[in-house]
Amino acid sequence: MAHDSKVVRLAGHRPAGRFTLPAALVRLRDTAGQELKTVLASFFEQADDSLFSLADRAGSNKDQSAYFDAMRELRLRRRAMSLSVLQYVSQAFNELGRFKPVRSGGSLEEVNQDTLSLVEHSELEEQVAVESLTNRLRNRHQEQVRMLAARVRHLVPELELADDQIPLSAEVICGGIAEACSDLDIDIRAKLVVLKLFERLLADKLEQFYQKCNQTLISEGVMPGMKNAPVGRAPAPSRPASQPVPPAASQQAEAMPQAPADDAGSQLASATFNELSALLRQGGDAGVVSRPAAGGNVLDTSRLLARLTELQALSRDEAQVEQVMPLREQLQPVLQPAEGSSVSVTQVDSDVINLVGMLFDFILDDRQLHPVMKSLIGRLQIPVLKVALSDRNFFNRGGHPARKLLNELALAAIGWNEKRPGMRDPLREKIEEVVGRVLAEFTDSVDLFEELLKDFGHFMDLDRRRRELVEQRLRDAEEGRARQERASQAAKDVMLEQAEGRDIPEAIRALLDGPCTRYLQWIMLRQGEESPQWQDACELVTRLIWTVDPSPITDSTRAELLRAIPGVVEDLRAALKEISWDPFATDNAVRDLELAHVGAFQKLVTAPVEVEDEPVVDELPEVSEPEPAVQAEPEVALAPEPVPRPEVAPEPEPEPEASIDPEWLARADQMRVGSWVELKRDDTRLRCKLAAFIKATGKYIFVNRSGAKVAEYQREELATAMQTGLIGMLDDGLIFDRALESIIDNLRYSRKD
């Protein structure tokens, strides 16, 4: 049976005496190969459009060059890259139990001090990018991958497979991508663009891939009744056997209640939460609640959630949106009642409360958000705490609906400016609606967050399309204005250069300043400054001016003028016709030109003829009239007086540039289109976005969230404004991730050694 040459088969040659794959895994290997091939094809198609769009919006030539290099290389090597990834995955199947994907990084505990070596900066950047891609895929599809891993282990119980040895794990797929990208013939900037593109586009395309892989094994009868991933083999970073587990981590594991095997939502043993808890305890009792006391009334998780639901109902009725209490103050009625015995919570719940409190402390202190938006998002503290208490994966799962909703709300609020009283504010109304629904409807199911996330995403898509249309019109208008200004200046420069020192009649000067200048601009805009048409247009202006004031005058000038005039008149008519100039005005202009030509011929009759005859100069050695030249020296001596003027005039120009720190000029050059900034004007602060960089004029155009132009700067002006603090950059990264990084850094810094 002939095989289709377009079908890539992952079946490999099995060495003699090696492990034989079960039939179900052979079926999974072949099915996964076909599905992964489709996923990669879809990625490459979307990557081309994405890279072209990024290049179009690039803020610098270097960025644009990196995008175009990446796009060209992906077009040339997409087939080879796809084959490389598929072969890598095939190897993971064929060498099951022995295959170990190349790790892009590792924890400090795994570093062998005796074999440390310096790593090239570019190689380190590439490793970081691959690690980021791996973490993104692992966190995004954790549930499906864990179920797939459980079914693979069920088929080969005799093998002890680590999480990264599962053939379709994030580590294997990303290892194949890293190996395919290593052969790209591009610099590190373009290669990082490609890896970032994989991270951005591929994560969304693997959901159905993993579902079909699991369905393939289900159809083979492999654990068909499993609905959720088992808890027993939670992913955790590997640790050398010689290194003991830290006491805090072991205490944390003992303190956690054991969840039933079929409850995936209660996976409390996530590595990230363990690490955060350990750091939290090493750092002391500086959180929202202190460690639970030895005695007293202890609230278990279910009773604590019930009390929080009561608090949520009270906060829903609060109308003061501009003021929000920190979490520690909101929890006082629960943890520090006015009467009765002291109340404490379990150690695990205490850690969760402290982490959520730190998270919202970061959000409420974040200068990226307007105070009104901080207050709105801050009202979600109790619901988010309930989510974190009931699902510890909240801290570890990047795609958790509650986390994504927080990120989306904060991202949308970055460019928000408060409207004037009486003006409608759709974004604020939508965020208030989302927050209100969470407070009113959330009980214990995160389905509400998924519904609100989808609805808010739809709202933001419509809003973004509207803003993009407005911004595109603004960019087109600014680019058109810049090109018009450049063409106008180029035409004026040509006229000034050719007319300098010429005696041009008033009617002809009007012709040059009017239709002839318009013609030069028209050619410049449509053909460009390097085109033959532009050279011909400039030559026409030169010939026209010479015909009305021919100089220098020689014996052959009259004959040359008679030959040149018909061509000039004919070319002028054609030029004015090309720009659709009024025919009657064209006839009048030609008539004025003919009168000027008559005047030029009359001048030729009386004008002295310049004779350039070298022998005549040789016959006058006796004429020692250099004395007048010597007498003219005092006049020349006066010339240096105006000379210092041009030397003094340019001095103020370099002075501003000299006062600008080169670092700020570099930051201005690196500012990318789409960056959000905060602009200080008088006593107000305005948030705006860099919508366009007009290369023709060097202008940076800033717009508000509605797409309306609010400011424009030249490069030096922008650098000065950034240096003096009139413009501050805003971080448009994911707020939850930034908050988590800040918490980890603070805990590591303050932990007790």
Buried (B, 14 or more C-beta within 10 A) or exposed (E): EEEEEEEBEBEBEEEEEEBEBBEBBBBBBBBBBBBBBEBBEEBBEBBBEBBEEBBEBBBBEEBBBBBBBBBBBBEEBBEEBBBBBBBBBBBBBBBBBEBBBBBBEEEEEEEEEEEEEEEEEEEEBBBBBBBBBBBBBBBBBBBBBBBBBBBBBEBBEEEEBBBBBBBBBBBBBBBBBBBBBEEBEBEBBBBBBBBBBBBBBBBEBBEBBBBBBBEBBBEBEBBEEBEBBBBEBBBBEEEEEEEEEBEBBEBBEEBBEEBEEEEBEBBBBBEBBBBBBBBBBBBEEEBBBEBBEEEEEBBEBEBBBEBBBEBBEEBBEEEEBEEBBBBBEBBEEBBEEEEEEEBBBBBBBBBBBBBBBBBBBBBBEBEBBBEBBBBBBBBBBBBBBBBBBBBBBBBBBBBBBBBBBBBBBBBBBBBBBEEEEEEEBEBBEBBBBBBEBBBEEBEEEBEBBBEBBEBBBEBBEEBEEEBEEBBEEBBEEBBEBBBBEBBBEBBBEBBEEBBEEBEBBEBBBBBBBEBBBBBBBBBBBEBEEEEEBBEEBBEBBEBBBBBBBBEEBBEEBBEEBEEBBEEBBEBBBEBBEEBEBEEEEBEEBBEBBEBBBEBBEEBBEEBEEEEEEEEEEEEEEEEEEEEEEEEEEEEEEEEEEEEEEEEEEEEEEEEEEEEBEEEBBEBBBEBEBEBBBBBBEEEEEBBBBBBBBBEBBBBBBBBBBBBEBBBBBEBBBBBBBBBEEBBBEBEBBBBBEBBBEBBBEBBEEEBEE
